[in-house]
Structure formats: C-alpha cells, structure tokens
Amino acid sequence: MTEQPIHDPRLETFVNDLWHARYGDPRFGHEDFGPFPALIARADELGDDYWRFVVRLEAAYAGLWSGTGSDVLTLLAWMLRAHDRQAASLDLEPTQMEQFSTTLVDFLESVADLPELSLDQAQHLLDDWVRRVRGSRYESEALVTVVRAKIALHRGDVDEARRLLDGCRDFAPPSGTCEEGARAMFAALYSRCGDHARALELSEPDLVDDGDRCGFFPAETYVALIGAYADAGRREDVVRGAEFIDRIYGEFPGATSHAAAIRALLRVGELRRARELAVERLPHLDRCFTPLDRARLAAALSAVFASVAAVDSDAVVAQRVDRNRPAQARPAADLAVELADVARDIARQFDVRNASDAVSGEIEETLGLRAAGTPDEGVKPVSERSAEELMTGMSVFSIVSSRRAQACAEALAERIGDLSGRTLARARIMLASDLRRTDRPAAVTALREAAAAARPDFPALAAQAELMADAEAAAQGLLDPQLLLQAPDPDPSWSALSQAHYWRFVAVASEPLDAERAGQAVVAGLDTLRRGLSGEIPLVEDQVADRPGAVEADAQSIAAALHIMAASMRASAGFSPDADIDDALVAARRMVEVASTSDQRLEAHAQLAGVLGFAAQLQSMTDEHAALRLMDAAVDNSRYAQRAPLLAQRAELRITASDDLDGAVTDQEQAIAVWMVEGLDHQADAALLDLARIQLTRGDDARSIIETVRPVIDRMSERDDDESVAAGLVVLGRAQVAARMPDDAVVSFSRVLDGAADDEYPGYLAQLHQARAGELMDLGRHPEAMADFDSAAELFAEIGAQYDLGEVYRSAALAAHFGGDDGTAQGFLDRADRVYDELSVEGPVDFERTRLELARADILRTSAPEEAVTLLRSVVERSRAADWLPLAVNGLNLQALIALETGDDAGRARAWELIGEGLRLDPEHPGLNQLAFELND
C-alpha cells in the first residue's frame, strides 16, 4: 500500500487504521474483511478519490479470503468504473495495478458461481476482462477457457464444456499464478465432465515437486485429482490427497476444497476420515466464497452425517453456531436433513438462473453418497437380538457403551430361558457380574450360585466365576484380599481360551497385592494362548466355541489385554513397556483382520482403539507428535462412548504437541456431545470445564465462558463432587480475570483457597494466591495483595519453583509500589535479582530479567523518569531483538506515558511517535489505544 501525502489529521488516522486492517495479521491468507465496510464509509466521507479506490482495492483482496463473492463483485465493479473514469488522476503505483489485476483474475475463476449474475452477465464480465488485458501479461487462453467451460457446465452442456477444454492449447496462466494451478483447474473440469483419465493425464505429473512450487503444493493438484482417484478406487491416493488438502487449506476458514475431499473419502469407504473433516469444516459453512461452494460443502457434510446416522442412529455432532456460545449436541440424522435442505435451496437458485438442473444433479449425486466399511457395520440393535446375541452385546458394548451393555443385560435377564448348556452357564455368570452396578453384595452371592451351577459340567467357567466372586468380596471388605493370592492354577485339561481367561482374572486380582504373582499370571496366560494358536493344545472346548465368531479373534483379544497389563506393570516398575505395547498392537490388529461377525468387528476396533490410546499416553512422555498420530488412529477406531475420553485426550495432545487450540476445542466439544447422548452427564460437565479452560487460553469471550461455567459448578455441587467444584471455580476465576471482574475473581479464588485440603499440592495453592493477588492489586487492596504474594513466594520456595518465585517477587514489587511503599518494592526487586542470579548458573534468564527491568522502570517512572526511560529503551531494544513483542509494546507504552507527563508539545509529539510505533506491533493494545484516544480528544 503506497502512502500519499497526508495533511488532514482524520486522513492520517484513517490511513493508520487501513494499514492495520490490511497487515494486522501478517499470515498469508488470514486477511480479515470485517473492518473494511466501515473503512470504506470513512474514505467516502473524507472524499479523497485515491484513498476511496485504495481502500476498496485492499478490501477486495481481503474479501477473496474472508468475504464473499458478492462482496468482491461489488468492489470490483466500483473500481472498474472508477478506473475507467479517472485512471490518470488516481496515479496508482505499479504494485497496486498488479494487485488490482490479480484480484480480478482470482474473482473471474468463480464468476459463474454467483447466482445473482446471469450467465450472460458472467460472459460479459469475462469478455470485458479479455478486452482490458489483451496484449498484456495477464492475457490467458487458459483462464478464458476455464470460465467459459464452467458457464457451459452450468447450462448443462457437458459436450460444449468438453469441446472448450479440448480446444485449449496454451495453459499459460495470467501473471501472478502458476501453470500447475491452471492445469489443475482443467483437470477438475475434466473430472466434472466424466473424463477422469484425462484429468489424471493432465495433472498427475504435477505432483512431483520440482523445488519451485507455490505454498499450495500439492494440495491444489490433489483437489483436481481426488475425484478421479475415488472413481478409480485408489483409496490410498484419496486418503493422501485429503490429508494434504486439509493440512494446507485447513487453516483458511473460507477454503472450499474440503467438499471434494469429503466426497472422495465417502466414495472409498473412509467414513471415519470423512467424519473428522466434516466436523472440522461444519463451523465454516457460512464462510464459503460463493453460494455454489456453500451448496457443495453442505451436501458433502450432509452425506457424511447421514452415513454416520445410518451406522449409529444415536450419533451426535457438536455444532457451534456462535464462537462465543457453547456448542450444541445435534443428532447426526437431523443435521444431515438440515444441511441437505440448505444445499437443495441453493441448487434451486442456480437451476432457475441456469435454465438447467446441472447444479441440482451434482448436489443430489453428493447427497446420495453413503460410506461403507465402518467398524460396526451391521451391528444389530438391542431390540433385534436373540438371547445369545444379547450375551455378545453385553461383552462388546461393555467396552464402548455402558448404556447399551445395560440394555442387553436387562433384555437377557428376561430371555435367559431361551438358553441351555454352556451358553446358559455363561449367561448366568455374566448377569451375576452385571449386578455389581446396582447391588454389589447380591453380585457376590449370585456369582457363587452361578459357579455352583456350572461346576459339574463346566468347571472352567465355575472357577472363573468363583474367582470373580472372591475379588468382589475382597473389594467390599468381606474377604481378606491376601486370600486372592491363593487362587489355584487353572486345570491343564481346559482349553487354551478357558485357561487364558482364568489367568487374566488371576492377574487382575493379584496385581494390587503382588505384582510378581500378577506378572507370572500374565506370562502364563500368553504362553497358553501361544500353545493354543499353534495347535499344541485345543484352543476351545470340544463342544462349541466360547461364543459366535472367529475363535482366533477371541484369542487375540485376550492376548492384547494381557500385553497391555504387562506394559502397565512394566511402566509402573520403571521399565520400558515398548515391547509389550508393540505385542498388544500386533494382537489387536490381528483381531481386526480375523474378526468374522459384526459384533466381533466392533469389539476388535474398540480393542485396537484402547491399545492405541494407551500407547499414545505413554508415548506422550517422550514424543508428543508421535503420540498425536497414535491418538488419531485411536479415535478413528473408537465408537460410541469410547470416543469421548479419547477425543478429550487428543484435545490435550493437540495443545501440547502443536498448540492447536482450535482443534482441541473441536475435539472437546465432540467428546461432550458423545457423553451427553450416552447419558453420562457428570463426565460431560467435567469436560465442559476442560473446554472452558481451553477456550480461555484461545482468547474466547470471557463473559460467555462465565455463563457456561457457573451452572456446571452448581451441578457439581449438587453431586457433592468437591474436587470438580474447585476446578470449576478456578476456571471461573480466571474467566473473571479475563473479563475484568476483579471482585468476582477474588471471591472465586477465595472459595477454592478456603476449601483446600491440608495436603493440597503447594504449587497449586501458590498459583491461586498469585492469581488472587493480581486481582486484589486491581482493586487497590494492596496489603491483602502483599499477603497473597508472600504466601505464594513461600509455597513456590517450598517446592523449589525458582522461576515462579522470581515472577512473584516481580509482581510483589509492583504491588508494593502501587501501594505507596517504594522501599518494600525495591526489596522485592533485589530478591528477584538474586533468584535470577542463581538461575543464570543453570541457563539463560534474559527474558525474565527483561521483564524485571520493565517493572523497575514502571516503579521509577515518577521518581526518576530519565532513569526509567533509559531502562525502557534497553527493554524495547532487547525485546525486539529477541522477538518478545509484548514486552517491547509495553515498554513503548510506558515511554509514551512518561513523555506525556512532561506536559509540553515536544512530549506530546514524542508520545505520538511512540504510540504509532507500538500500535504497528500490536494494533489492539488497550493502553496504547487509550493514549491515542486521549491525545485525539
């Protein structure tokens, strides 16, 4: 943006605001269209033709990223007329003319996708552009062909579109764009014409990186090819393409390429990946550049959620309508219907404009897509199950949905008369064990009765039931736990599965009492399975398998569980669990391969999800990025309520591994939705508190967070969950700090501190004292603040948290100063200096010392302003060099305050200079903006 001479103070302010609107966020593609309508109105009021044009030029560029096609059309039409009338007087710089031309080129690619323009008008705009650029570096046969082919497709004339595409011989794009991008546009249109082979021939070579590709490589090429890959059934290429599309375009809210990726994923049966993308893009539906983009995305999202609902009628999606309001749990089926209506409504507008059903046909084709191949495909509802199927349902659903497992148990209790023999014995044991949910003493009695009934014919089942009864009795204090260690070994005549099941029970019962005994049981169980799978001993009893499905799948399920137990015990003992985790993953993946019934497949994927989640938890201690990849796979394989804790774990990993707060919020919202539909309200409320904490870190509206957290605290209090109440009050207090409600924040922190247990971790209490002290300072209650700082310092010193101790001393110095005690303030500064002297032996403390100097300057600015300015200049210089921009801006703010306090014109001029310098670094800084307002007033 080229500057023109400025004389009017209003114009000077306008130009500064325009600069911040255009360059406030330096990241490419993150231009914000929001401020520009007001800036345009201000430019029109000022009446300067140059700036009226430039503000629209900048607005149009921002509109390409965060506005709509209609916004950009309106701005371009105004600029074309203005430029035609007064090109000479505008005297635009070459860079501005280049921006004007490239913005027009980018818009023309989508001109046919605006229903408010007739197709003839779209053609006229293209023809006008051709006339304007003839003979220039913006002339492009390729772009003209693409737009004309799109117009033909809107008219429903596929043959004409194909003729136009085939007739183009020069793929050279307009200046400022790349030839690979031009070929990608052609390839995408060939795919729409049904010629996927030509699309691949044209663009697939561009997937090779020649070292000179733009920042959108290879995503822009994959967008063009992913439909062809799906048509050819090239699943791996589709998955790879979707990953690149999301990785590169995912950070842009208005990106429209995800619709193609989602459609392709559905066509190759990748519902889990399609669902992830759909949940991620749902909040951005209203930010699509054109109505056609919105219709395509809405249709793709609808197809995903309809596919999800077809698999699980209870499936929900967390939908956030307003960033500052809590997400709502929506049934996937309802959301699919709503999104289909959105897509069809838009399609009808195009049908009227186009005089063809080309768009409706495309939308209906997308809406009709359904993905198959999900882990639980074909899993029967509880109401349709036989008695034997209810037994497998109890077992399978116990991993993924306690609500469904309970429903199976209740139905089985009514139909147990349908069973006989070994199956009846197993059912009695399962129902007796299920009693632990509602009547634990009765469960012990029922387990012993079931064991007695099974003992004559099925001794292995009887032994398992007896051991389960002993373990439950010990847990209730009815049996000496040491007696569990006397459990006999299984009878060698039992089948491998029966012995392995029993050894697993022995390991679980022994592990809290004798890790060595538990370890021996795990080893014995795994050895028994090895012998059974190799044929040395029978894998199952002679009569029937343990339950319907592949016998090997059941064996691998037990093996995976035993390996996880071994890994957990090794990790607890301080040894590496890697080998056991690898073995558990091998077993779980083998179970997925050999599972032969829908229930077994669901169980296999759930088992694999659990192993992957456990592996991710351990991996996070050494490699968070690797842990995140494991957690992605865990979520992919999870179902029902099992998804919720895995999503919540992934949310935390997203933050620690990649600072992905947006992804963390999305995961946490989806977890809450799952817990709510499963009826697990307590877990949902706990997750709401975690979500609020993440949203605070992200900078969401603090008052909205307060409205969300308060009722959660009340519900936790009604449940007598004091720990969650305290956690909620901490979040509430921090939200009140962010909302500048110091009185309320002090009350919240005080409630936590007053209710803290005597053995509470000192570091946690120190943080609370420190937080409350800051709010007490804002309220002018300096003696109380000093008392809190003293408490925080004592607690941090107790645990050796030297960095935190230095920060407390720095804050305490400021508190003492503002309380009128500069002597005490100096003492705290000296203590902080000594702390940093000690820390400097272990590593650099430049940042901490710079913050301390900033505080020292703040304390000195009234009594010794010249010394304070010298300190601040040093702070700003060091902060800029080290890219500590917040410190640099605060240093400039304090210098501006000191300059203003001189009271003369030179001081005011110097203050203006410092304010401008600071606002260029942080346009939103409240202190600098307040000073600017006061100087302007």
Sequence and secondary structure as in RCSB ss.txt:
>XXXX:A:sequence
MTEQPIHDPRLETFVNDLWHARYGDPRFGHEDFGPFPALIARADELGDDYWRFVVRLEAAYAGLWSGTGSDVLTL
LAWMLRAHDRQAASLDLEPTQMEQFSTTLVDFLESVADLPELSLDQAQHLLDDWVRRVRGSRYESEALVTVVRAK
IALHRGDVDEARRLLDGCRDFAPPSGTCEEGARAMFAALYSRCGDHARALELSEPDLVDDGDRCGFFPAETYVAL
IGAYADAGRREDVVRGAEFIDRIYGEFPGATSHAAAIRALLRVGELRRARELAVERLPHLDRCFTPLDRARLAAA
LSAVFASVAAVDSDAVVAQRVDRNRPAQARPAADLAVELADVARDIARQFDVRNASDAVSGEIEETLGLRAAGTP
DEGVKPVSERSAEELMTGMSVFSIVSSRRAQACAEALAERIGDLSGRTLARARIMLASDLRRTDRPAAVTALREA
AAAARPDFPALAAQAELMADAEAAAQGLLDPQLLLQAPDPDPSWSALSQAHYWRFVAVASEPLDAERAGQAVVAG
LDTLRRGLSGEIPLVEDQVADRPGAVEADAQSIAAALHIMAASMRASAGFSPDADIDDALVAARRMVEVASTSDQ
RLEAHAQLAGVLGFAAQLQSMTDEHAALRLMDAAVDNSRYAQRAPLLAQRAELRITASDDLDGAVTDQEQAIAVW
MVEGLDHQADAALLDLARIQLTRGDDARSIIETVRPVIDRMSERDDDESVAAGLVVLGRAQVAARMPDDAVVSFS
RVLDGAADDEYPGYLAQLHQARAGELMDLGRHPEAMADFDSAAELFAEIGAQYDLGEVYRSAALAAHFGGDDGTA
QGFLDRADRVYDELSVEGPVDFERTRLELARADILRTSAPEEAVTLLRSVVERSRAADWLPLAVNGLNLQALIAL
ETGDDAGRARAWELIGEGLRLDPEHPGLNQLAFELND
>XXXX:A:secstr
        HHHHHHHHHHHHHHHSS STT    TTHHHHHHHHHHHT HHHHHHHHHHHHHHHHHHS HHHHHHH
HHHHHHHHHHHHHHH   HHHHHHHHHHHHHHHTTGGG TTS HHHHHHHHHHHHHHHTTSTT  HHHHHHHHHH
HHHHTT HHHHHHHHHH       TTS HHHHHHHHHHHHHHTT HHHHHHHHGGGGS  S   TTTTHHHHHHH
HHHHHHTT HHHHHHHHHHHHHHHTT TT  THHHHHHHHHHTT HHHHHHHHHHHGGGGGG SSHHHHHHHHHH
HHHHHHHHHHH TT EEEE SSTTS  EEEEHHHHHHHHHHHHHHHHHHHHHHHTSSHHHHHHHHHHT      T
TTT   GGG  HHHHHHHHHHHHHH HHHHHHHHHHHHHHGGG  HHHHHHHHHHHHHHGGGT HHHHHHHHHHH
HHHHTTT HHHHHHHHHHHHHHHHHTTSS GGGGGG     TTS HHHHHHHHHHHHHHHTTT HHHHHHHHHHH
HHHHHHHHHTSS SS SS  SSSS HHHHHHHHHHHHHHHHHHHHHHTTS  HHHHHHHHHHHHHHHHH  SHHH
HHHHHHHHHHHHHHHHHHHTTT HHHHHHHHHHHHHH  GGGHHHHHHHHHHHHHHHH  HHHHHHHHHHHHHHH
HHTT HHHHHHHHHHHHHHHHHHT  HHHHHHHHHHHHHHHHHTT HHHHHHHHHHHHHHHHHTT HHHHHHHHH
HHHHT  TT  HHHHHHHHHHHHHHHHHTT HHHHHHHHHHHHHHHHHTT HHHHHHHHHHHHHHHHHTT HHHH
HHHHHHHHHHHHHHHTTS  HHHHHHHHHHHHHHHTTT HHHHHHHHHHHHHHHHHHT HHHHHHHHHHHHHHHH
TT SHHHHHHHHHHHHHHHHH TT HHHHHHHHHHH 
